[in-house]
């Protein structure tokens, strides 16, 4: 407890009254100008405060307590010789929790002090418990999000492996998509959701026969029609779950082959009819595909792939996404290096 009173006799009397087994010896302050120094050195369960003091009166002390302690101001018991009702009301409005007139009964002071200390300690314990629980919930939320991302990446990689991919493509594409989204002004939460959802963009390929999916040459018209169904199949697979991230994944799966000019598939959507996440993933996906070796083509050099993306702005791709893409090529290359395909063994 902290006792602030300019009268040495009052300090002594208060100290004697509080010399009880339930309390630690109080800190006694005769000059209220030392308040900030005292508060910096220790925390208190109760402040017993005289209002009429030189240099710094009780009103100024109450203001400083709120400045220094913020939301964790200890209870303040005003003990003063001024018994005016208006003063009591003013003190309570200024933040005091109780009022005791001098001369006071020591037993009453102890009883009131005990009650306020007990309440303060209980509230402090509840705050600590609340902070602990919030920390545990936050840790668990991070773990769940990590698990959700791991599952999405594993499922996405499973689909990629059927397409003779190493699985690194979905890591590069999803991180590239997240980078573009962030530069477009998306919130951290939305970017995190995109990172989890975008790896599932080609999940529908699990329903495409190997003779089409792995065909080294061009597809005929019937084969191409069947290949295009991976968008609707992926959306159907992902739409059955009542989960915000999977709903976004379904939207991306359905729309990531739509084109800005309306010439894409499966629904021929154009411009801003195409959901923003799908517009972003389209750029990231094609850029990585161009820079990756496929059964039907070698990997393109970065500059050639960049020029292709630039040339398709307003046709295949959202011009705004392309503009951000062109500003982040170096960072996208760093993502490519971070998640590079494993080196093939020498024959």
C-alpha positions as CSV (number, residue, x, y, z in Angstrom):
1,X,0.0,0.0,0.0
2,X,1.0,3.6,-0.6
3,X,0.1,6.3,1.9
4,X,0.5,9.9,0.8
5,X,0.0,12.6,3.4
6,X,2.1,15.8,4.2
7,X,1.4,15.4,8.0
8,X,4.0,13.2,9.7
9,X,1.6,12.5,12.6
10,X,-1.1,11.3,10.2
11,X,1.4,9.1,8.3
12,X,2.5,7.6,11.6
13,X,-1.1,6.9,12.7
14,X,-2.0,5.4,9.4
15,X,1.1,3.2,9.4
16,X,0.3,1.9,12.9
17,X,-3.2,1.1,11.9
18,X,-2.1,-0.8,8.9
19,X,0.4,-2.8,10.8
20,X,-1.6,-6.0,10.4
21,X,-0.7,-9.5,9.4
22,X,-2.8,-9.2,6.2
23,X,-0.7,-6.3,4.9
24,X,2.9,-5.7,3.9
25,X,4.4,-2.5,5.6
26,X,3.0,0.5,3.7
27,X,5.2,2.9,1.7
28,X,4.9,6.3,3.3
29,X,5.3,9.5,1.2
30,X,5.2,12.9,2.8
31,X,6.1,14.9,-0.3
32,X,3.6,14.1,-3.1
33,X,6.1,15.4,-5.7
34,X,7.9,12.0,-5.3
35,X,4.8,10.2,-6.7
36,X,6.2,9.3,-10.2
37,X,9.5,8.1,-8.6
38,X,7.6,5.9,-6.2
39,X,5.3,4.5,-8.8
40,X,8.2,3.6,-11.0
41,X,9.8,1.6,-8.3
42,X,6.8,-0.5,-7.2
43,X,3.2,-1.5,-7.8
44,X,0.5,-1.0,-5.1
45,X,-2.8,-2.6,-4.2
46,X,-4.1,0.6,-2.6
47,X,-3.3,4.3,-2.4
48,X,-4.4,6.1,0.8
49,X,-4.5,9.8,-0.1
50,X,-4.8,13.1,1.8
51,X,-6.3,15.8,-0.4
52,X,-5.0,19.0,1.2
53,X,-1.2,19.1,0.7
54,X,1.3,21.7,-0.4
55,X,3.2,21.5,-3.7
56,X,1.0,18.7,-5.1
57,X,-2.5,18.3,-3.8
58,X,-4.7,15.3,-3.9
59,X,-6.4,16.3,-7.2
60,X,-3.1,16.5,-8.9
61,X,-2.1,13.1,-7.4
62,X,-5.2,11.5,-8.8
63,X,-4.4,12.9,-12.3
64,X,-0.8,11.6,-12.1
65,X,-2.0,8.2,-11.0
66,X,-4.2,7.9,-14.1
67,X,-1.4,9.2,-16.3
68,X,1.2,6.7,-15.0
69,X,-1.0,3.7,-14.4
70,X,-3.5,4.0,-17.2
71,X,-6.1,1.2,-17.0
72,X,-4.4,-0.3,-14.0
73,X,-4.8,2.4,-11.5
74,X,-4.9,1.0,-7.9
75,X,-7.9,1.8,-5.8
76,X,-7.7,5.2,-4.0
77,X,-9.0,5.7,-0.5
78,X,-9.2,9.4,0.3
79,X,-8.6,10.1,4.0
80,X,-8.9,13.8,4.8
81,X,-10.2,16.2,7.4
82,X,-12.5,18.0,4.9
83,X,-15.9,16.4,5.4
84,X,-17.8,18.5,2.9
85,X,-20.2,16.4,0.9
86,X,-19.3,18.2,-2.3
87,X,-15.7,17.3,-1.8
88,X,-16.5,13.6,-1.3
89,X,-18.6,13.6,-4.6
90,X,-15.8,15.4,-6.5
91,X,-13.2,12.9,-5.2
92,X,-15.3,9.9,-6.3
93,X,-15.8,11.5,-9.7
94,X,-12.1,12.1,-10.0
95,X,-11.3,8.4,-9.6
96,X,-11.3,7.7,-5.8
97,X,-13.1,4.6,-4.8
98,X,-13.8,5.4,-1.1
99,X,-13.7,8.3,1.3
100,X,-12.9,8.4,5.0
101,X,-13.0,11.5,7.2
102,X,-10.3,12.4,9.8
103,X,-10.1,11.7,12.6
104,X,-10.8,8.1,11.6
105,X,-11.3,4.9,13.5
106,X,-8.2,2.6,12.9
107,X,-10.5,-0.4,12.8
108,X,-12.6,1.1,10.1
109,X,-9.5,2.1,8.1
110,X,-8.2,-1.5,8.3
111,X,-11.6,-2.9,7.3
112,X,-11.9,-0.6,4.3
113,X,-8.3,-1.1,3.2
114,X,-8.7,-4.9,3.5
115,X,-11.8,-4.8,1.3
116,X,-10.2,-2.6,-1.4
117,X,-7.0,-4.6,-1.4
118,X,-8.9,-7.9,-1.8
119,X,-11.0,-6.5,-4.7
120,X,-7.9,-5.1,-6.4
121,X,-5.9,-8.3,-6.1
122,X,-8.9,-10.3,-7.4
123,X,-9.2,-8.0,-10.4
124,X,-5.5,-8.2,-11.0
125,X,-5.6,-12.0,-10.9
126,X,-8.5,-12.0,-13.4
127,X,-6.6,-9.7,-15.7
128,X,-3.6,-12.0,-15.6
129,X,-5.8,-15.0,-16.2
130,X,-7.5,-13.3,-19.1
131,X,-4.1,-12.3,-20.6
132,X,-2.9,-15.9,-20.2
133,X,-6.0,-17.3,-21.9
134,X,-5.8,-14.8,-24.7
135,X,-2.1,-15.8,-25.2
136,X,-3.1,-19.5,-25.3
137,X,-5.9,-18.8,-27.7
138,X,-3.6,-16.8,-29.9
139,X,-1.0,-19.6,-29.9
140,X,-3.6,-22.2,-30.7
141,X,-5.0,-20.0,-33.5
142,X,-1.5,-19.8,-35.0
143,X,-1.1,-23.6,-34.8
144,X,-4.5,-24.1,-36.4
145,X,-3.7,-21.7,-39.2
146,X,-0.3,-23.4,-39.7
147,X,-2.1,-26.8,-39.9
148,X,-4.6,-25.4,-42.3
149,X,-1.9,-24.1,-44.6
150,X,0.1,-27.4,-44.3
151,X,-3.0,-29.4,-45.3
152,X,-3.8,-27.0,-48.2
153,X,-0.2,-27.3,-49.5
154,X,-0.2,-31.0,-49.1
155,X,-3.4,-31.4,-51.1
156,X,-2.2,-28.9,-53.7
157,X,1.1,-30.8,-54.0
158,X,-0.8,-34.1,-54.5
159,X,-2.5,-32.6,-57.5
160,X,0.7,-31.2,-58.8
161,X,2.5,-34.5,-58.5
162,X,-0.1,-36.0,-60.9
163,X,0.9,-33.3,-63.4
164,X,4.6,-34.4,-63.2
165,X,5.4,-31.5,-60.9
166,X,7.6,-31.5,-57.8
167,X,5.1,-29.7,-55.7
168,X,7.3,-26.6,-55.4
169,X,5.2,-24.8,-58.0
170,X,2.3,-24.4,-55.6
171,X,4.7,-23.0,-52.9
172,X,6.1,-20.4,-55.4
173,X,2.7,-19.6,-56.8
174,X,0.9,-19.2,-53.4
175,X,3.7,-17.0,-52.0
176,X,3.9,-14.9,-55.1
177,X,0.1,-14.5,-55.0
178,X,0.3,-13.3,-51.4
179,X,3.1,-10.9,-52.3
180,X,1.0,-9.4,-55.1
181,X,-2.1,-9.2,-52.9
182,X,-0.2,-7.4,-50.1
183,X,1.2,-4.8,-52.6
184,X,-2.4,-4.3,-53.9
185,X,-3.4,-3.2,-50.3
186,X,-4.9,-6.4,-49.0
187,X,-5.0,-6.8,-45.2
188,X,-2.7,-9.2,-43.4
189,X,-5.7,-11.4,-42.6
190,X,-6.8,-11.6,-46.2
191,X,-3.3,-12.2,-47.4
192,X,-2.9,-15.1,-45.0
193,X,-6.2,-16.6,-46.2
194,X,-5.0,-16.3,-49.8
195,X,-1.8,-18.1,-48.9
196,X,-3.8,-21.0,-47.5
197,X,-6.4,-21.0,-50.3
198,X,-4.3,-20.6,-53.4
199,X,-2.4,-23.9,-53.3
200,X,-5.7,-25.6,-54.0
201,X,-6.3,-23.8,-57.3
202,X,-5.6,-27.0,-59.4
203,X,-7.1,-29.6,-57.1
204,X,-9.6,-30.5,-59.8
205,X,-6.8,-32.0,-61.8
206,X,-7.1,-35.2,-59.7
207,X,-10.2,-36.0,-61.8
208,X,-8.4,-35.6,-65.2
209,X,-7.2,-38.9,-66.8
210,X,-3.5,-39.4,-67.0
211,X,-3.6,-39.8,-70.7
212,X,-4.7,-36.2,-71.0
213,X,-2.9,-34.7,-68.0
214,X,0.5,-36.2,-68.9
215,X,0.2,-36.0,-72.7
216,X,3.5,-34.5,-74.0
217,X,1.9,-33.0,-77.1
218,X,-1.0,-30.7,-77.8
219,X,-4.4,-31.7,-76.7
220,X,-7.2,-32.3,-79.3
221,X,-10.5,-30.5,-79.0
222,X,-12.2,-33.2,-76.9
223,X,-9.2,-33.6,-74.6
224,X,-9.0,-29.8,-74.1
225,X,-12.7,-29.7,-73.2
226,X,-12.1,-32.4,-70.6
227,X,-9.0,-30.6,-69.3
228,X,-10.9,-27.4,-68.8
229,X,-13.3,-29.2,-66.4
230,X,-10.6,-29.2,-63.7
231,X,-11.9,-25.7,-62.8
232,X,-15.5,-26.7,-62.2
233,X,-14.4,-30.0,-60.6
234,X,-12.1,-28.3,-58.2
235,X,-14.8,-25.8,-57.2
236,X,-17.2,-28.6,-56.6
237,X,-14.8,-30.4,-54.4
238,X,-14.0,-27.4,-52.3
239,X,-17.5,-25.9,-52.1
240,X,-18.9,-28.7,-49.9
241,X,-17.0,-27.4,-46.8
242,X,-18.5,-24.5,-44.8
243,X,-15.1,-22.9,-44.3
244,X,-14.2,-19.4,-45.3
245,X,-10.7,-20.4,-46.6
246,X,-12.1,-23.3,-48.6
247,X,-14.8,-21.1,-50.1
248,X,-12.1,-18.7,-51.3
249,X,-10.1,-21.7,-52.6
250,X,-13.3,-22.8,-54.5
251,X,-13.6,-19.3,-56.0
252,X,-10.0,-19.4,-57.1
253,X,-10.2,-22.9,-58.5
254,X,-13.3,-22.0,-60.6
255,X,-12.0,-18.6,-61.9
256,X,-8.2,-18.7,-62.2
257,X,-8.4,-19.5,-66.0
258,X,-10.8,-16.7,-66.7
259,X,-9.3,-13.8,-68.7
260,X,-9.7,-10.1,-68.4
261,X,-11.1,-9.8,-72.0
262,X,-13.6,-12.5,-71.5
263,X,-12.0,-15.2,-73.6
264,X,-11.1,-17.6,-70.7
265,X,-13.0,-20.5,-69.2
266,X,-15.2,-22.0,-67.8
267,X,-17.7,-19.1,-67.8
268,X,-16.2,-16.5,-70.0
269,X,-16.1,-13.9,-67.2
270,X,-14.5,-10.6,-68.0
271,X,-12.9,-7.7,-66.2
272,X,-14.0,-7.1,-62.6
273,X,-16.6,-9.9,-62.9
274,X,-13.6,-12.2,-62.2
275,X,-13.0,-12.3,-58.4
276,X,-9.9,-10.4,-57.3
277,X,-8.2,-13.5,-55.8
278,X,-8.5,-15.3,-59.1
279,X,-7.1,-12.4,-61.0
280,X,-4.0,-12.3,-58.7
281,X,-3.5,-16.1,-58.8
282,X,-3.7,-16.1,-62.6
283,X,-0.7,-13.8,-62.9
284,X,1.3,-15.7,-60.3
285,X,0.4,-19.1,-61.8
286,X,1.2,-18.2,-65.4
287,X,4.5,-16.5,-64.5
288,X,5.7,-19.5,-62.6
289,X,4.5,-21.9,-65.3
290,X,6.4,-20.0,-67.9
291,X,9.6,-20.1,-65.9
292,X,9.2,-23.8,-65.2
293,X,10.1,-26.7,-67.5
294,X,7.1,-28.7,-68.8
295,X,7.0,-31.9,-70.8
296,X,6.0,-29.8,-73.8
297,X,8.4,-26.8,-73.3
298,X,11.6,-25.7,-71.7
299,X,11.7,-23.1,-68.9
300,X,11.6,-19.5,-70.1
301,X,14.2,-17.0,-69.0
302,X,12.8,-14.5,-66.5
303,X,12.8,-11.5,-68.8
304,X,10.9,-13.4,-71.5
305,X,8.3,-14.4,-69.0
306,X,8.0,-10.9,-67.7
307,X,7.5,-9.5,-71.2
308,X,4.8,-12.1,-71.8
309,X,2.9,-11.0,-68.7
310,X,3.3,-7.4,-69.7
311,X,2.0,-8.1,-73.2
312,X,-1.1,-9.8,-71.8
313,X,-2.2,-6.9,-69.5
314,X,-5.7,-6.0,-70.5
315,X,-6.1,-9.2,-72.4
316,X,-5.4,-12.2,-70.2
317,X,-4.6,-10.3,-67.0
318,X,-5.9,-7.5,-64.9
319,X,-3.8,-4.4,-65.8
320,X,-3.7,-3.3,-62.2
321,X,-2.3,-6.7,-61.1
322,X,0.2,-6.6,-63.9
323,X,1.4,-3.2,-62.9
324,X,2.1,-4.4,-59.3
325,X,3.7,-7.6,-60.8
326,X,6.2,-5.5,-62.8
327,X,7.2,-3.6,-59.6
328,X,7.9,-6.8,-57.7
329,X,9.8,-9.0,-60.2
330,X,12.9,-9.1,-58.1
331,X,11.0,-10.2,-55.0
332,X,9.1,-12.8,-57.1
333,X,12.5,-14.1,-58.3
334,X,13.6,-14.4,-54.7
335,X,10.5,-16.5,-54.0
336,X,11.4,-18.7,-57.0
337,X,14.9,-19.2,-55.6
338,X,13.5,-19.9,-52.1
339,X,11.2,-22.7,-53.4
340,X,13.3,-24.0,-56.3
341,X,12.6,-27.4,-57.7
342,X,15.0,-30.0,-56.4
343,X,17.9,-30.7,-58.7
344,X,17.4,-33.8,-60.9
345,X,19.9,-36.6,-60.3
346,X,22.7,-37.0,-62.9
347,X,22.3,-40.0,-65.1
